[in-house]
Every structure is written in structure tokens, then in C-alpha cells.
């Protein structure tokens, strides 16, 4: 006796429990929180694989540069702390960027964070 099972799949672009950002600032904040959480929950062994550390440091430096540029300040190299501090560095730089930057730059920064998170 054969049994036919029917499966109904619902396609949607909406993720349950996640509110769509209304503007670039909210999008950046959302991407920042997600990326920082991803880094904080990743083991140091996994973080050390591939280019994860160098890619994260690069994004942190680019965000810091964007913030300093917005304030007409000269670029300064972000210190390379331990790998365990990457999430905290990103969180601090991201919060500073929110204060200093316009929505156009935040939209670009949000895409950078989204890309970084996808590579982690």
C-alpha cells in the first residue's frame, strides 16, 4: 500500500521575529548587532580558520576610517587586540559610527557587515 504525502511549502521573504529596518540607520544597527553576536558566539578556534580574523579587522578599520572621515579627522590605525576582543572592538566602533555618520554611509557600512557575517 503506497501512501502519498503532500508537503506544502510557504515561500516568504519575511523572517519571523525580525523587524525590517525602516532606514539605513536601523539597518546598520541590526547588521551590527547580528555580526557582533555572531563573533561573540564563535569559538576562537573557528574564528582563527581561514581569513575570518583578517576580514573582521579590515571591516573594523574601514568603519573606523569612515567615522573619522565624517568628523574631518585623520585616519588612525585601530590597534590589533586579541582575537577574543574582535566582537567588542566591532561593537564600539559601530556605536561610534552611528553617532558620527550620515545615512548614506551607514547603508554602505550595513552591507559590509552583512557580507562579513556571511563569510564567518
C-alpha positions in Angstrom: 0.0 0.0 0.0 1.6 3.3 -1.1 1.0 6.4 0.8 1.2 9.8 -0.9 2.4 12.6 1.2 1.8 16.2 0.2 4.1 18.8 1.6 3.1 22.5 1.3 6.0 24.9 1.4 5.3 28.6 2.1 7.7 31.0 0.5 8.2 34.3 2.1 10.9 37.0 2.3 9.9 37.9 5.9 11.9 36.3 8.7 9.8 35.7 11.7 10.8 37.8 14.7 13.0 40.2 12.7 11.6 43.6 12.0 12.6 45.0 8.7 14.7 48.2 9.0 12.9 51.4 8.1 16.0 53.4 7.3 19.8 52.9 6.8 20.5 53.7 10.4 18.2 50.9 11.7 19.7 48.6 9.0 23.2 49.3 10.2 22.2 48.8 13.9 20.6 45.5 13.0 23.6 44.3 11.0 26.0 45.4 13.7 24.1 43.5 16.4 23.9 40.4 14.3 27.6 40.5 13.3 28.8 41.2 16.9 26.6 38.4 18.2 28.0 36.0 15.5 31.5 36.9 16.6 30.8 36.5 20.3 29.3 33.1 19.9 32.0 31.8 17.6 34.8 29.7 19.2 38.3 31.1 19.0 39.3 28.0 17.1 36.7 28.6 14.4 37.4 32.3 14.3 41.0 31.5 13.6 40.2 29.5 10.5 40.7 31.0 7.1 40.5 34.8 6.7 37.9 35.4 9.4 40.2 37.4 11.7 41.8 39.5 9.0 38.5 40.1 7.3 37.0 41.3 10.6 39.9 43.5 11.4 39.7 45.0 7.9 36.0 45.9 8.3 36.6 47.3 11.8 39.4 49.6 10.3 37.1 50.6 7.4 34.3 51.5 9.7 36.7 53.5 12.0 38.1 55.3 8.9 34.5 56.2 7.8 33.7 57.6 11.2 36.9 59.7 11.4 36.4 61.0 7.9 32.9 62.1 8.7 34.3 64.1 11.6 37.1 65.5 9.4 39.7 63.7 11.4 42.8 61.9 10.2 42.7 58.1 9.9 44.2 56.2 12.8 45.1 52.5 12.8 42.8 50.5 15.0 45.0 48.5 17.4 45.1 44.8 16.8 43.9 43.3 20.1 43.5 39.6 20.7 41.1 37.7 18.5 38.8 37.3 21.6 38.3 41.1 21.5 37.1 41.4 17.9 33.4 41.4 18.7 33.9 44.2 21.4 36.0 46.2 19.0 33.4 46.0 16.3 30.6 46.9 18.8 32.5 50.0 20.0 33.5 51.2 16.5 30.0 50.6 15.3 28.4 52.6 18.0 30.8 55.5 17.4 30.0 55.3 13.7 26.2 55.7 14.5 26.9 59.0 16.2 29.2 60.4 13.5 27.8 59.3 10.2 25.0 60.1 7.7 22.5 57.5 6.4 24.2 57.1 3.0 27.5 55.9 4.6 25.6 53.8 7.1 23.8 52.0 4.3 27.2 51.0 2.8 28.5 50.0 6.2 25.5 47.8 6.8 26.2 46.0 3.6 29.9 45.5 4.7 28.7 44.0 8.0 26.2 41.7 6.2 28.9 40.5 3.9 31.3 39.9 6.7 28.7 37.9 8.7 28.0 35.8 5.7 31.7 34.9 5.5 32.1 34.0 9.2 
